[in-house]
Amino acid sequence: MNNMIKGPEPRRLYQQVADQIRGLIQDGQLLPGARLPAERDLAQQLGVSRPSLREALIALEIEGSVEIRMGSGIYVTAEQDRRPWQLGSMGESPLELMQARATVEGAVVLLAAARVTQEFLDSLRQVLDQMKVEIDENRKPIDQDRLFHLAIATQSGNSILAHIVGDLFDERHSPISAQIRVRYETPQTWIAALAEHEAIYSALEARNPLLAQARMHAHLEESKQRWMNQEPR
């Protein structure tokens, strides 16, 4: 039996960045009501990337240390408005999740493209049609989005990979990923995602594995860019 004692889990990068900003607040360098510098300037000041900074700010918003005001900026909250929160329970880095999904699902779609059947295409078509219905009726098609990716993973014929795809997708329900969706998802982002799904479907229909892989990578990269680059709501 292995009796080795495990050390503490390494803190994720966004947690470390949140620690830095929280330190500025606690040291009085950022007072309640103060507006934080623009993302680009703050990222440069802290020596981190803007995506990691954005994740940290979302985490600080969840715990109540900052308030994101649409069209105005990000402000330090009053101390009584802050809520104790264990950052470790907020979930994995959304940026790292998208990188992991691109790696895994890029491989999975290659396998699926080699096993395409008409039955599979028909079921995928139904998912996409229902996704469009949900978007047209101003609902978020999260269930259809999951079905689309999981159907492709299942078609790969590898149940372990399918399980991994499902787990990675479901991490989007973690507190930090869910808050990012609140801030950055719009009807337009779902319309773009549907178009990218349609492009993947067309490549699968054409039985073109490399094109399907390229389009899967493009879809997940665009998904990442949508929350990294646009302004919060």
N, C-alpha and C positions, 0 to 999 in steps of 0.2 A: 504494500500500500504506500502511496506517495503521501508523506506527511509534511511536505513542504508548505510553508505558509505563504499565501499569495500576498504580494504587496498591493498597495492601493492602485486602483485603475487609473491610468494616465488621463489627465484632463484633456478633453477635446479642445481644438484650437479656438473655437468660438467661446468656450468657457474661459479660456485664458484671456482672451480679448475683453470679455465682459468683466473679468476680475480687474483689468487695467482701468476700464472706465469707472467701475464702482469705486476703485481706489481714488480716482480723481474727485469723485463726489464726496467720499468720506473725508478726504484731506481738505475739503473746502475749496478746491480749485474750480469745481463746478457747483455753483450754489443753486438751491431750489428756485425754480422759475427761469434759470439760465437756459439759453438756447445753445445746443451743442454746435460745434463747427460743422460746416458742410461735410458730407461723407468723404469726399475726395481729400479734403484738408485733414480731417480727423484720422483717416487711414494712413496718410503720410506721417502725421504726428506720432502715431502709435507704431508705425513700421509694419503694418499688416495690409493684406489685400482687401479691397472693397467688399468682395463676397463674404469674407470672414467677419469683417466689421458689421455688415448688414445682419448676419446671423446673430452676432453678439447683441446688437441693438434690439432685435426681435426678442431675444431671451430677456434682456433688461426690461422690455415693455411688459412681458408676461409677469415678471415679478414686481412690476410697478415702480421701478427705479426711474424710468423715463416714460414720456408720453409722446407718441408720434402723432402730429397734427397735420392732416392732409393739406398740402399747399403752403404750409407755414414752416415746418421743421420739426426738430426733435428737442424736447425740453426736459430738464430735470424736474422730477416731481417733489412735492413736499414729503418730508420724512414719514408723516403719519399715513401717507397713501401707499407706502411700500409694503410688500408682502414677503415674508420669508419663503424662499423656494430653493430646493436643492436642484442646482443646475444639471446635475447628473441625470435627473429624472425627466428632463425636457426632451431627451431623444438624441438620435444621431445627427451629425451635421448634414443638413439638406444637400449641401454641395457635394460632400463625400458620397452621399446616397446616390445622387445622380451619376457620379463617376462610376460607382459600383454597378448601377443598373446598366449603364452603357456597355461596360465590360461583359457582364453576364448576358444581357439580352441581345447583344450583338452576336454572341456565340450561339445563343438559343435559336435566333431567327434563321441562322445558317442551317441548323439541323432541321428546323421546321420546314424550310423551303424545299428540302430534299424529300419531304414526306407529304407534300400537299395532295389532298384529295378534294373532289368536288364537294363532298359532305362538309369538310372543314371550311372550304371557301363559303359555302352557303351559311354556315353557322356564324362565321365572321361577318358576313354581309348583314345578317340580322342584327348583330351587335352594333355595327356602324349605323344602320338605319335607325335603331332605337336611340343611339347617341344623338343623332341629328334631331329627333323628336324632342328629346329632353332639352337640348339647347334652344330649339325654336320656342319651347314653352317656358323659357327663362329658368330652367332648373339646371343644377350642376350634375353632369352625367358621370359622377365618380364611379358608380357601380359598373357602368358600361366600359369606362376606361379600364377598370381592373379586369373585367371579363376579356377585353381585347388582348391585353398583354398576357393574361394567364392562359387564354386559349392557344396562343402561339407557343407559349412555353410547354403546354401539355402536348402539343403536336410534335414537339421535338423528340418525344419518346423517352425522355429522361426524367423520371419522377423527382429525382433529387434537384435537378435544375429548376423544375417547375415549382418545387417547394421554396427554393431560394428566391425565385422571381416573386412569388406571392408574399413572402416575408419582407422583401425589400419594398414592394409596393405598399404594403400595409403600414410601414414605418411612417408614411405620410400622415397618419393619424396621431403621431406623437405631438405633444404640445407645441414644439417649435415649428414643425412642418405645418401643422394645422393653422398656426398663427400667420405663417408666411402665405398660406392660401387665402386667408381672410384679407391680408393686406395687398396681395398682388394678383389674385385671380379675378378676371372679369369675363363677361360674355365673349369678348373679342379673343381672349386667350384660349377659351374653349373652342371657338370657331377655328382658330389656327391649329389647335391640337387635332381636331377632327380631320382637317385637310392633310395633316401629316400622317394620320392613321390611314387615310385613303391612299396615300402614296405608298405606304408599306403594303397595304392590301394589293395594290396593282402589281407590285414587284412579286409578291407571293403568287398571284394569279398567273403571272408570266413565268413562274417557276424559275426565277432568277435569284439564286442565293446571294450573290455579291451585291446586287442592287438592293435586295431586301435588307441586308446588313447595313449598307450605306444609309438607307433611309431610316432605319431604326436609330442609328447613331445620330443622324441629323435631327430626328424628332426629340430625342432626349437632350441633345445639346440646346436646341431651341427652347425646350421646356425650362432648362436651367437659365438661359439668357433672359427669359421673360420675367423672372423674379429678380435676377441680378441687376438688370439695367433699367427697368421702368420704375416710375415713382410710386410710392405706396398710396393706397386709397385711405 
